[in-house]
Amino acid sequence: MNPALAEKTLACVWASGVNLNGSCCVRTRRFTVSCAARRSARVALFLLLVFAARPLAAQPAKKVLTFVDEGIWRTASPPVMSPDGAHIAYAVWPVEGDGESIVRHVPSGKEFRFPRGSGAATTEPKFTPDASRVLLPLTPTKAETEKAKAAKAKPEEMPQPTLAVVDLTTGKVVDTFPQAGAFSVGGDGAGFVIYRKPVKPEPGKEDAKTPPATPTKGKLPIAPQPTASKTYGSDLIIRDVASKKERTIPDVAEFSLTRDRKLLVYSVTSKRGEMNGVFATRPQLSTTPEAIKTGPGRFSGLTWDERQTKLAFLYDDSNVPDPKLAPPPRAVGTPVGTTIPAPVTPLPTPRYRAFVWDRNAKPAPPTARNIPIGASGGFTALVPAILAANPSTIVSADEVLGPGSAGLRAGWSLSGGTLSFSADATKLFVNTAPKRPPAPPAGPPRPDDFQLDVWHWKDERLQPMQKLQAGADQVKTYSGVVLLDSKQFRQLSDESITVSQPQVSSDWALGSDNRRYRVGTGYGLPLSDYSAVNVRTGERKALVTGFGGYTTPTPSLSPTGKHLVGFDGKDWFTINVADGTRQSLTANLKVSFIDPEDDHPGSPPPAGPAQWTADGKFVLVSDQYDIWKLAADGSSTENLTRIGRAQNIHFTLARVQAQDTFEPFHGVELSKPQLLRAENTITRDTGFYRLDPGEAPKLLVMGARSYSVPTKAKDADVYLFTAQTFSTFPDYYMTTAELTEVKRVTDLNPRVKEFNWGKAELVNYTSADGAKLSGVLVKPENFDPAKKYPMVVYIYERLSDTLQQFRSPVVTRGQVINPTFYASNGYLVLMPDIAYKIGAPGQSAIKCVLPAIQAVVDKGYVDEKAIGIDGQSWGGYQIAYMVTQTDRFKAAVAGAPVSNMVSAYDGIRWGTGLTRQFQYEWTQSRIGATLWEAPMKFIENSPVFMADRVKTPLLMIHNDQDDAVPWYQGIEYYLALRRLGKECYLLNYNGEPHNLVKRAAARDFAARMFQFFEHHLKGKPEPAWMAKGVPYLDREKDKDEIKKLLGPGTK
């Protein structure tokens, strides 16, 4: 069956009601038929038509992928569905060049396409309430941008993103206007689009500058101090989509449209301070706004509660002039009428107040009145007399926290951070901070100036970490809560404890205190003492001490705050908050709840996270296969999924959300049906089951592909998901709740069919230690078992779960081979799983990788004299070690490898400032001991001490700004191998970090790595950089030679 016929047949199949579900019948609109015996046949047909369709007749030879082809592969934004599910809108763009926005009518398949620039838009498309139009964010095309650059356009004259209004009936753009950022669609019918115009800079005026947060040469960074902003608002446009008529509201800084599209609130920040305030209006052309609160300061942080009945915001009056301050004196002889400049002073520190407005509160009969903003500064904002003619239908916002409020600690104040309500809107969570001294003004450098870092042995954080976190430290805030019924404030967090926001509406929150364990940061376990904190009374109840680990999940309180759940490395347990009683939930069950594949030192993690039910009475946890329902008090246990272990299926809960809908999550509601994602742990097939209350899971779909969790249309029982295999791009499909109808709605990379791609399969093998393992073997699409193929092995840790992962043939920043590209060019690619023994990471790799290779070699189609290996970071270390132990590989590529565990152990991860010691004692490097407890383990696992055994040509990449593995590790190995006369190369992309950031650098390395393997595994001519090296003065010439291989358009 050819691909075109397969697609046509598939459309007929789904239209006639053939389904993929596991229920006892196929339900269509017209009839019900028995299908239990046909379920497997239907699934097989689905696989054949959608994923496995290949031409049966002789076809022209497919093209081999080259680096030039990289630019054609497209990326897409997730499609947005119209409320009725009849249309989808999304954007696609290639690696190089312009993209397009696409609107598709799903029932007919009709599409409208609109040119746009490359890259993702800052906002997604939005449909009008009546689904008659769609608003598409369009970015400038490359041609538009280049034309403006050629004309030497100023920044404000450069092409800007626009919003295009598309009529869904005709597919024509009926309106366009500039897009500055987020926009909303309100009202009914075609509705109104609400957006804010860009803020135009004032000519000749700039805001006060704050010191840079990035380090200057030889100096610690000085963080920007919290200062009052001088930025003003811009025009807010309410535009009638149908008539194109507009209403303009000037100087708007923030706006928020309620989910019911009926009310628009916004804050105004203008040069005329008396116009400032927070206002409410209907998103229409002629309604009069009403003042929620006005004042000459600045309003920010508009935040709704879950039900959108209460609005919180901040008010900063630090810019309001103090009338008690006299103007500067006039100098003798100064002519009358001369403007006397005000003294130059830095912007003041913000002085915030928090307000809450009740949307449903009813006002008293209107009278001319003043609305005071606090007692400080003597300011009173007059509400315009228009209120008499237009009676207010709302009440003014109420101040709930400000300077001098009871409960605020001396020297502390409200900070300008995120506001949030409790689920029942009875509490407002805020941020506070102690007063800090301002940063010293930056003066001219002195010739004798110097900077000194003192590294003290009792420092809780190393100096590099303090340096990186200096900016955050200077603006650090702490959580607090306002009890809205009494306006009582309670400080929750400070330097001694961090308190999280309570679940749902409970008064109990989780507090953590790690002060006793901070000195061990970087080598000890990340431990904390946990307590329950009553946010209403301030009471603290200690629950568990010294708890945590690198793989241990953080304990959590139930939605009711009655129990805490945690995992102790073996079993799940709860603690009763009221009396501190600890109860094991899983100790008496005959299954293990430990992740069976974890092989790090220290306490093992659980097989899955714990989730509370919405009523707080039960905890849902997973063993290797099934989901269990455990009573929080230990009174009952129930295996909800039942069949997982028997059928080798690992179940997880999959939360389905509707698009453009706010759905707060406060726990799993088992009284409602649940969607389960399923993965076969043997075959790596995936799919979905439905779990109805009190019943066993029902199969919906399962097959040799990987599915995404579906999303739902806002107002229709229509769902969107992706499905992918190694050779099938993750296009989008639309379906019903029961998957009774499936329709493909995108074809994002149709050119896949033009190329010799690849196909992936599982390979099973047994490690030298007897562990049963799997790996992924990728073969060329035109694979001939009678031929011998070169093979490249790619390693990291466990990779068999990537079996069904599609890989576009584009260069990645991760500095590793692309299996698709190599398979297309005639290579086998093997990606095996590795199981580790603590204390022997290098030998563990040898004992797993070599048997995996042999399992493929035994099949008879591998050229044993042409096997290469590649890996980055942890994979790079293992390769650097393996080439000291075996001559199996004809060529090896090691990215950012640790070559000397002794020196690396006491190194720094410069990206975080952490010492690297924890990696060896507790995490990935898996030594499981300190350097002084087991010195020989560090030496025995260090490649540099066995460099004399290396016979394999080795290509390394290690960049001089590596922020994870110190690049001197690559230098150590290179110098050792060079001294010993071994073939080795070290590539250093100047200024690049652990993984390459610049795309041009990533492409350059991909080309050199390919040349390296082509030469050693296929006998291709040796490139000049390998044959002779590259003198420092010839570096640009060498880069130009690589660009020829990469093709036109290479930067």
N, C-alpha and C positions, 0 to 999 in steps of 0.2 A: 504494500500500500504506500503510495507516495504521500509526502507531507500535506499537500493541498487537499487530497481526498480524505486524509485522516482528520483534518480540521473540520471539513464539511460533514463527515460522518459523525464526529463528536457533537456538533451542533444538533444534529438530528437525534442522537441518542439522548441528550439531556432534555431536549424539547419534548420527547415522548415519555419522559418520566423515569427512565432508567436511573437508579440511584446507587449510592455507595454505602448506605447505612446498614447497620447490623440488626435492625428490628425484624419482626416476622413477616412484614409485608412492605410492598412499595406503595406509598400513598401518593396519588396524583390528583388532579382536580376532577377527573372523570371516573376513575375506577380504582379498585384495590385488588392486587394480585398477590398470591403467595410467592415468596422469594427466598425462603431459607436455603433451598438447595441451589439457588442461582447466585447467592451472594459472592462466592469466590469467582464465579464466571464474570460477574459485573466488574469486580475489582480488576480482574485480569484484562478485561476489555478497556477499562479506563487507562490502565498502564500502557496497553498497546497503542491506543489511539493518541494519548497526550504525550507520553514520555518516551515511548520506544518506537515511534513511527520512523521507519527508515525505508528508502527506496529499495525495491526488490530487483528491479531490472538494472542492467548495466548503466552506470552514470559516469559523466566526465570526472576525472580525478579532481579531488578537492585540493584547494590551495594549502600550502604550509604557512603557518603564522610567522611573520617577521616583526621586527621592532617598528617598522613603518606602519603596520596594521593597528598598532596600539591606539591610535587616535580615534578609531571609529567606534570603540566600545562605549556604550552609553550607560549613564546612571540615571535613576529616576527618583523623584520625590514620591512619598506614599500618596496614592490617589485619595482625593476627597470626594465623598459621595454626596449627592443631593439628598435632601431630607427624605424623599420618596424612593431613593435608590435607583432612579432611572438614568441618572447621569453620573459620570465621574470626571474629575479634572485633575491633571497632574502635569509636571514638567519633566522633561528629559534633556540631558546634555551629554556630549561626548567628552573624552579626556581632553581633546584639543578642539577649540572652535565653539561656534554658537549652538544653542539648543533650540527647543521649541516647547510651547505649552500646548497640551492636547485636551480637548473636551470630547467625550464620547457618549453617545446615546446607547445605553446598554442593550435594550431590546432589539434595535435595528443594526447596531454595529457602526452607525454613521459617526464619523469623526470630523472635528474642526481643529485645524492646526494654526499656531500663531508663533512667529519668530520671536526669540528671546536670546539673551546672552547666556554665557556659561555659568555654571555653579548654581547652588540652591538659593532660592529667594528667602528673604528674612521672614516672610509670612506666607501662609498657605492660601489657596483660593477659597472663596466663600460664595455660596449660593444665596440667592434672595429667598425670602420666606415662602414665596409661591413657586419657587424652582423654575421661574421663567427666564432668569438670567444668572450668569456667574461672573464674579469679579476675579480677574486673573492678575496676579502680580507679574509684571514683565521687567526683566533687567535689560539694560542697554546692550546692544549687540557689539561685537568686536569692531565692526566697521564704523559704527557710530562713535565709539570711544576713540578709535585711532584718528578719525576725521577731526574730532575736537582737539586731540593732542597736537595734530599737525597745525591746527589753527591757533595753537598756543592759548587755548581757553583757560580762564581762571578756574579754580576749583569749583566755585559756585556756578560756573557756566558749563561744566561738564555734564554729559547726558546723565539723567537721574532715572531711578526706577519709576515705573508708572503703573497705574491700575487701569486695566482694560475691562469694560463692561461688554459682555458677549450675550447677544440674544440667542437663546438656546433653540429657537425655532428656525432661524435663518443662518445661525453660525457667524453672523457679522458682528464686528466691533461697533457698538452704537455710541460709545462714549469712552473717553480716556481722561485721566487727570493724574497729577503727580502723587507719588506715594512716599511719605517720609518715614513710615514705620508701620506699626500695628494699625489695623482699621477694623471697624465693626459694621454689621448690617442690622438695622433695627426696623421697627414698625411692622406693618402687614403688607400683603400683596408683594409688589416689586420692592417696596421698602425704601429705606434710606441708607446710604453709605456714609459712615462717619469716620473722618480721618483728620489728622493734624498736619498742617503744612510744615515744611522744614523751617527750623529757626535760622533766620538770616543774621549773620554777624553784623554788629554795629561798626560802621566805618571808623577807623582810627581808634577803636576802643577794644581793649582786651580785658579778660578777667584777671584777677590777681593770680600770679603763678605760685604753685607750691613746689617744694623741692622734689626732684625726681626720686621715684621709689627704687630705681635700678642702681646698683652700686657704681660709683665713680671710681676711677683708678686709685687703688690704695685706701679707699674709704668705705665704711659701712653705709648702706642705703639709709636715707632719711625718708620716712614714710610721709605721705601727704597728711597734714593735720586736718581733722574735721573742721571745715570752715563754712561759713554761710555762703551759698552760691550767689553769683551775680547774673546768672542766666535767667532770661525772661521767657514767658510762654510765646506761643505762636498761634496763628489763626486755626480754629477748629471749624471744619466744614461739615455741615449736615446737608447732604445732597440727595434730592429726590431722584431715585434711579430712573423712574419713568419720564418725568418732565424735565430733568436736568436742572431744575431750579435749586438754588442754594440758600442756605442761611449761614452766616459767618459769626462765630463767637470769638472775639479777639483775646490774645494773651493767655491761651489755655496751656497749662503745664502738664496736666494729666487728665485722662478721662476714663470712664468705666461705664459700659452698657450692661444693664442687668440681663440675666439669661432669658427672661420673658420678653426682651426687646422693647419694653415699655418705658423704661426710665433711664435717663442719661445723667450721670453725675460727673462733674469736672471741677478742677481747681484752676484758678486764675492767678498768674504772677505777672504783674505789669509794672511799668516804670512809675505809674501813678499808684502808689501803695493803697490808696483808699478804694481802689477797684478790686483788690485782692479778696479772695474768698473761695469757698466751696459752694457750688450751686447745683440744683437739680432742675431738669427740664424733660419734657417729652421729646423724643427724637422726631420732631416735625418741623415744618418751616415757620410756623407763626406762634408757637407757644411762648409764654413769658417765663424766663427762668426764675426760680425762687432760691433765696439765700438759705443755705444750711448753716453757714458761719462765714462772717467776713472779718477782715482785719488787715492792717498794713504790712504784716509779715508774710511769710511764705508757707503755703500749704502743700503737703505731699503725702504719699503712702496710702492712697485710697484703697481700702480693704473691706470687702464684704464678708459677712458670716456665711455659713453654708446655705441657709434659706434665703439669704439676701434681704433680710428684714432690718439688719443693723449694719451701719457703715462706720468704720473707724478711719481716722486720719491724724496726721501730725501737723502742728503749727509751730513755726519758728519765728519768734519776734526779735531775734538778736540784731536785725538790721534796722529796727525802728529807732530813730534818733531820740535821745534822751533830752527832753526840753530843759532839764536842769543844767545842761552843759552850755556855757556861754560861748558865743562865736569867738574866733581868735581876734585879739585887739588890732585896731587899725594903726599902722605905723604913722608917726608924725610926718606930715607933708604929703600923705597919700591923697590924691584927688578924690573928691566925692564921686561916687558912681563906679569907681574901680572895683572889679570883682576880686575879692580876696580868696585865694584858693584855700580849701580846707586842708588841714594837715594830713599827710599821707600816713595812713595806718593800715595794718593788715586786716583782712576780713575777720569779723568776730567769731568766736566759738558759738556754734548753734545753741539756742536755748529753746528746747522743744516742750510742747504740751501735747497731750493726747486727747482727742475728742471722739465721742461716739454719738451717732445720730440714729434715732429709731424711725424707720420709714413708716411704720404703722401708727405712730403716735399722732393724736389729733390736737391741733393748737387751740388756744383760747381765742375768743373773738378778736379780730385784728384791731390793733390801735397803732398809732405812730409810736415807735419805741426804739430804743437803742439796744444793740446786742454787744455787751462787753466781752472783750477778749482778755481775761485774766485781770489781775489787780496790778500787775507790774507795769511800769512805764506811764501810767495815767491815761492810756489811750482808750477811747470808746468809739466803736464804729457805728455810724448812723445808717440804719436801713432806709433806703429812699422812700419818699412820701408816696411813691406809686403803690405801696402796700394798701393804702386806704382805698384806692380805686380797684386794686386787684388783690383781694384778700388772700393771705397766705393759706395754703392747705397743708403746710408742714410745720413742724416745730424746729427750733434751732438745735444745733448739736450741743451736747453737754460735755464740759471739760471733766475728764476723769483722772487725769494725772498731769502734774506740772511742777515747776519749782516750788519748793516748800510744802508739797503734799505730804501728808502723814504716811510714814512707812519708808520714805526715801532716806537712805543713809546720809549722814553728814558728808558733804563733799561729793556726793553722787548726783547724777542727773539723768533724765531720759535721753536716749540716743536715737538718732535717725536711722533705724533699721526696720526690718520686716515686722509688721503687726499681724497677729492672727487671733481668731476667736476659737473658743472651745466649741464642740459640736452643737451644744445647746445654747450658745451665745450668751452664757452667763459670766464668762471670764474673757478678758482680753490679755493676751500675752505680748509683752513689750521687751525692749532691750534697754539696759542702763549701763552706765560706765562711771568710774571714779574720775574726778578731775585730774588731768595730767598736765605737766608743764609743757608749754609750747616748744616746738623744735627751735633750736638757736638759729638766728638768721645767718644765711650763708655770706661770709665775707670774702674778700680777695685772698687768694692763697699766699701763705707766708713762705719764704725760702727755707726757713728752719722747721716748717711744720712736718709732722709725721703722725702715723696711725699705729696703734699698738693693740693687739689682741692678747688677752691673758687667758690661757687655757688652765683652768683650775680643776684639780682632781675630783672635787665635789660638785662640779657643774651638773645641773640636771639635764641640760642640753649642751651639746658641743657648740663651740664657737661658730662653725659653719652653719649649723642649724639656726642658731640665734640670728645670724646675719640674714639668712634667707627669710626668717619669720619676723624680722624687725618691723616691717611695715604693718603686718597684721597685729603684732603686739601693741603698737601705738594706737590702734583704733579698735582694740578688742572690746567687745560688749558682753554683758551677762543678762540672762533671762530673768524676767520678773512677771508678775501677774496682777491685774486689777480685777477685783471681785466687783462686778458691775452693780449688783444689787445694793452694795453698801459703799461703793467707791473706795474700798480699802485696798491698799497696795501692799504686796508682799514680795520682797526680794527672794528669788529662788536660787540663782547661781551666783557664785563668786569664785575667788581663787581656791577655795577649799572644796567646792563641789560643783558639778555640772548637772543640772536638772533638765530632763527632757519634758516636752509638752505631754500632758496626760492623754491617754486614749479616750476617745469619745467624750463623755461628760463626767468622768470620774474625778474625784478630788485628789486622787493619789497619782503621783508621778514618780518616775524612776530617777534616782540620783546616783551619780558615780563619783568616786574620789580616788584619784591615782597618785596622790602626793607621796605616799610611802614608796612608790615603785618608780618614780621619775628618773632617779639617778641611773637606773638600769636601762633607760631608753637606748636602744641600739644593740643591746646584748641580752638583756633579760626578757622574760615574757611580758607582754603588755597587760598587766593586771590592774584591777580596780577593786575597791570596796563598794558594794552596791547597797542602796537603802531605798525604802519607800518614803516619799516626802509628801505630806499633805499640804497641798497648795493653799488651802483655806486657813488652816491653823498653824502651819509651819512645823508640825510634828514630824520627826524623823524616826524611822524604824529600821535598824540594821538588819539586812537580810542575808548577805553572803560576803565574805571577805577574801581577798587574794584570788579573785576569780577572773579568768580570761585566758588568752593565748592567741597565737597568730591565726589559728584555724577554728577557734572556739567562737560560736555566735554569741552576740551580746544578749543577755537575758532580757525578757520583756514582761511587762505587766499585762494582765488581762484587761479587756475593755471596761470592766467594772472596778478594776483596781484591787480585787480581792486576792489574787494569786500572782506570783512571779513564776515564770517557767525558764529553765536553763538546761544545758547539756554538760555533763561532767566528764566527757571523754568515753563514756560507755553507755550511760542511760540518761533518759530525760527525767527531770524531777520538777516538782513545784514546791513553793514555799507559801504558806498561808500568811498573808500580811498581818492579819489581826493578832495571831499568837506566835508567829515564827516557826510553826511546825513544817518540817520538811518531809515530802512524800515522793518516793520513787514511783514513776509511772510505768516503767518498762522492765524493771529488774526481773519480774516473774514471767515475762514473755520469752518464748523459745526462739525468737529471731533476733538478729543483731541490728542495731540502729546506727552502727558506725559506717562511714563511707568505706566500702570495701577496697577501693582503689587508692586511697590515701596512703602514702608511704613516706611522710615527713617525720622528723624527730618530734617528740613531745606528744601531747594528748591528741588523739585523732578527732576529726570533725564528724558531725552526724551525716547521715545519708541525704538529708534534706532539711530545710528550715522548719521551724514550728510556726503554725498559724492558729490564732484563736478563733473560735466561733463567735458570732456577734453577741451572743448572750454571756460570753465569758465563762461558760460552764465546762467547755471542752477545749482540748488542744489537738490539732491535727499534725501528725508527724509521719515521716516515711522511713521504712526500712529500705533495703536494696530494691524492692519491687513495689510494695503496697503502701497505701495511705491508711493510717490508723487514727481512730477517734478515741481519745483518752480523757476520761473525766478528770478535771483539775484536782478534785479531792481524792483521786486514786480509787474511786469506788467501782469503776467499770472500764473495760477496754473493748474495742470493736474494730475488726478489720473491715474497712469500708469497701475496698476494691476487690478483695478476696482472691481474684484469679491471677494476680500479677506474678507471684512466685511460681505457680504451676506452668505458666505460659511464657516465663522469662520476659515479662513486660514491666518496665519501670513507669509508674504513674506519677504525674504531678498535676496540681490544680492549674487550670488555665483561665484567667479572668478575661471575660469578653466585655469590651466597653463600646458604647455607642459613640459615633463621631459627633462633635459639636454638642456634647452633653456632659454636664457635670455630674459625676456619680461618686459621691464620697464612699470610701471603703472603711468600714469599722469592724471588720471581721467576716468570716465565711458564714453564709446563711444556708445551713444544710436543709432547711425546709424548702429550698428552691433547687431546681435541677442545676448540676454543676458540669462544666465541660472539663474533661481530663485529657491532657496530652499524654500520649503513650509512646514509648520507645522500646523496641525489642533489643535486649542487651546482647543477643547473639548475632542477629542479622543486621542490626542498626536500622531496621525499618521503623517508620514513625507514623503516627496517626492520631485520631481522636476517639474518645469514648464519651458517652453521656451517663452521668450518675444521677439517677432519680432517687428521692428519699425512700429509704428502706429496701432498695432493689440493688441487684448486682449491676456492674457497668455494662452498657450496651454499646457494641461496636458501631461507630459511624463510618470510619474510613481507616485503612491501614495499608501501607505499601512501601515500596523501596524508593522513598523520597523524603524530603524534609519539609514540613509545613510550618508556616507562621501561625500565631494565634489570630483568629479572625477578629475583625472589627465590624460593628453593626451600623447600618444606616440609622439616622436619628428617628425617623417616623415609620420605618418599614422593616419587615422581618427579612432583611436582606443582609448578607455578610460578605466581606471581602477578605481574601487571604492569599498568600503566596505558596507555591510549591516548587521545589527545585531538586535537581540531581546534579551530579558532577558535570553532565553534558547538557542539562536543560536549565536555561536561565530562570531565576525566580520571578516569573511573570505573575500577574494578579488574576485571580479567579473569583467569580461571584457565585454565591450559593444560598440555599435556604438554611434554616436552623437545623434541619435533619440531614442536610447534604443530599436532598432528594433531586436537586437539579444543580448542575455545575456548568458554568460558562466561562471560558477564557475571555478576559476583557482587555488585555494588553499584549503587545508583541514588541517588547522593548529592544531586543537585539536580534532581529531577523537574520542578520548576516552570519550568525553562527553556522548555519547550514552550508555556507560557502567554503568552510575550512575543515581540514583534517583536524578533528578535535581530540577527544580522548574519552575513554570509558574507565570507570573505577569499579573495583571489586575488592572484597575482603580476602585477606590471606591469613590463615590460622597457623600458628607455630607454637613450639614449646621452648621456653628459655633454657639456658644451661642449668638453671636452678630448679627447673621443673614447673615453672609458672605457665599456664595456658594463656596465650596472648593472641592479639590480632593486629593486623596492619592493613593499610590501604595500598593497593597496587593499581597504578594508572597505566593503561596501555594506549598506544596510538589507536585512533578510530579504525585505521586500515591495518590493524594488527594481523600478522601472519604467523601462526604458531610454528611454522617450519623454518622461520628465520631466527637469527641470533641478534639480539638488541643490546646496545649499551644501556646501562641502568644507573640512575642517580638516586641515592638514598637521602631523604630529608628527615632529620630527627629533631625532636624537642623533648617531650615527655610522653603523653598518650595522645595519639592522633587518629585512632580508628573511628572516633565519633564524628570525624569530618567526611565520612564516606560520601554522603549525599550533598556536600557543599559545592555549589557552583563557584568556579574561579574564573573571573574575567581575565583575559590574557594581557593584563596591564601591569606595569612595574609597580611594586609595592615599596613603601618606605622601610620595610622590615629587613631588607638586604638578604632575601632568601629566593630560592628558585620558584618560578611559577610552573606548577605541574602541567597546566594546560599548554603553555608555550613549549615546554620540553617534550611532552607527548606528541604534539603536532610536528616537532622536528625529529621524530624518530627515536625518542628515548622511552624506556620504562622508568617510572618514578615510584619508589617504594617509601611509604611513611609508616614505620612500625611503632607499636607501643613499647614503652620501657617501664619495667617494674624495678624498684630500687631497694637495695639493702642499706640500712643505716651504717655509715662509716665506710662504704665502698661505692660511691657514686660512679666513678670511672669504670670499675669492673662490672658494675650492674649494666652499664650501657653496652659493654662488650658482650656480656652474656645474653643480652636480648637482641641486639642488632645483628650480630653474626648469624644466629639461628634463623632470624627473619630473612636475611639474604639467602641463606642456604635453602630455605623453603621455596623461594622463587627460582633459584638456580636449578633445583631438582625438577622443575617443570620443563626444562630443556630449551628454553628460548632466551636465556641470558648469555651474553658474551662475558665470560668470567674474567677476561683480561681487560674489560672496559666497564668497571664499576667505580663510580665516584660517590662522594658524600658531601652534604652541605648542611649547615646549621648556624644559627645566630644566637648570641648571648649564651644561655645555658646549653643550647645545642652546640654552639661554637666551642665551649669548654670540653664537652664530651668528645668532639671530634679531635681537638688538640690532644686529648688523652689517648684516644683509640689508635691514632697513627703511631703512638709509641709502643703499642701492644700487638698490632697486626699489620701485615702487608697486603691485606685483602683489597685495599683501595688503590686504584690507579691514579687518582687525583682527589684532593680534599679541599673544601672551602670552609673556613672557620671565621665567623663574624664575632667581633668583640669578645674573644675568649679569655677566661682566666687561665693563666699558665702556671702561676705560682700561688697556691693557696696560703702559703706562709705569709707572703707579703700582702696578698689581697685581704686576708683576714683582718689586718689592722689598717685597712684602707678606708676611704670615705666614699659614700655615694653622693657625689657633688650635687645631684639634682634635689636631694632632700636634706643634705647635711648630716645624715645618719652614718654611724660607723657600720662597716660591713660585717661585723662580728655575728650579728643575729642570724645571718643567712647560713652560716656554717653550723651554728649551734642548734637552730630551730627550724629553718625553712629549706629553701630549694637546694642548697649545696650539700645538705644531708650528712655532714660529718657527725653531728650529734654530741659534740664535746668541744671544750676549749682547746686552744693551741697547746696549753701546758698540760692538759689532761691526756691528750692523745696526739703528741707531736708527729709520730710516725704515720698516722692516718692522713695528716695534712701533706706530708712529704710524699707518701705513696700515691696520693691522688693528684699530685702536681706534675703536669707534663714536662715542665722545664727540667726537672731532675732526671728525666729519661730521654732527653732530646737526642742523645747519641744513637738511639734505636730507630729513629725516624727514617724511613725510606720512601715515603709517599710525598710527591710534590704537594706543597701546601700554599694556598692563597688565603691570606688573612686581610680583613678590613677592620681597622680600629681607629676611630676618629678622635682628634685631639680635644674635643669638647664633650667626650662621652660623659654623661651625667649619671651613669649607673655602674659601669665597670671602668676603673681607672685605665687610661689608655697605655700606661706604662706596662700593663700586663701583656699587651700585644708586642710592645717593644722588647720586653724581656725574652719572649719566645723567639721573636725574629732574630735578635742578637745572638741567642744561643745557637739557633739553626744556622745562621750565617757563619758563625765561628766554626761550626762543625762541617761546613761545606755542603749543607743540604739545600735542595732547591726550595726556595720559599720567597714569597712576595708579601709585602705589607702595604696596603692602600690606606692613606689617611686623607679623608676629605676635610680640608681645613675649615675649622669653625663649626663642623657638624656634630650633633650629639650622638647618643647611643644608637638610635635609628635615624637614618637620613631624613632630613626635612625637605631640602630642596629637591624638586622633582628632577631637575637636570642632573643632579648628583646621583640620584637613585637610578636613573636611566644609564648613566655612564657606568656605574658599577654592574648593573645587570648585563650590559654588553661585555664588559671585561670578564665577568664570571662565565658567560656563555662561550667566549673565546677560549678561556682556560679549559673548560670541559671538552669543547670541540677538538682542541689540540690533543689533549691527553686521552680522550675516550674514542675519538673518531679519526685521529691522525691528521687533522686539518693543519695547514701551515701555522707556525708559531707567529703570533702577532709581534710587532716590533717592541712593544713595552715589555713583553716577556723575554724576548730574545736578547735585548740590549739594555733594558732599563730606561729610565727617563731622567736625563740630567735636569737639574733644577731650572736652568734657563730655557729648557725646551718644553716646559709643562703645557703651555698654550698650544704649541704645535701638536703635542700628543693628544690633547683633548679634541682638536680638530679632526684627527684621524678616527677617533671613536665616533664622532658625530656623523661621519660618512656611513658608518654601519647603522646608526640609529635612524638615518633618513632625513628628509626635508622637514623643516619646521622645528628642528631641535634647537633649543635655546642654550 
